[in-house]
Amino acid sequence: MKIVFATNNRNKVKEVQALMPSNIQIVSLADIGCTEDIPETSATIEGNAKQKANYIKEHYGFDCFADDTGLEIDELNGAPGVYSARYAGEMKDANANMDKVLKELDGTENRKAQFKTVIALTLNEKLETFTGICSGHITQEKKGEGGFGYDPIFLPDGYTQTFAELPLSEKNKIGHRGKAVRKLIGYFS
Ligand code: IMP
């Protein structure tokens, strides 16, 4: 089976492709000729995932899945949350976003945080959602070169290395997106 993954983020495609069984082939937005920015104007992570999946269905006619992810920090009342990409401004700069988080948590003992991914799937005129959560802590400084986004400052519970230091296989095993994708795969089978 072929299904469109509504993202332009190559890192996400890499992560999700690594988890998919060989009978499910991911089709990219480039493959269907979608080059515009898909609107993400909802006030919730779930709402954004649904909005992106619905957009592809309505404008291109393909069944598809879309994910939206946010980093929720306890001490910041769940921020940056749905605004994770643009936390430090419209340029969506991962380094600037991490610097802002580290500055806001400066001197704070409670560094508990979680990543939350919601995947929305349009299939056979139905819209389903699948959620994955990974709990952890925000480090004092950036560590590691791998991953993307906030990975260098996120220490998953039970680990001494950040997501940016862990191999992709390990991130996928315990991570938010991996958990949501496994629920999605379970729905297909
Ligand atoms: P979106 O799902 O593309 O809207 O992601 C929102 C923001 O969260 C972006 O700044 C991403 O870099 C960041 N983000 C999404 N997924 C991850 C992840 O797995 N690790 C670290 N940051 C992420």
Residues whose N, C-alpha, C, O or C-beta is under 5 A from the ligand:
A	BS01	IMP	D67 D68 T69 G70 S84 A85 F148 G149 Y150 D151
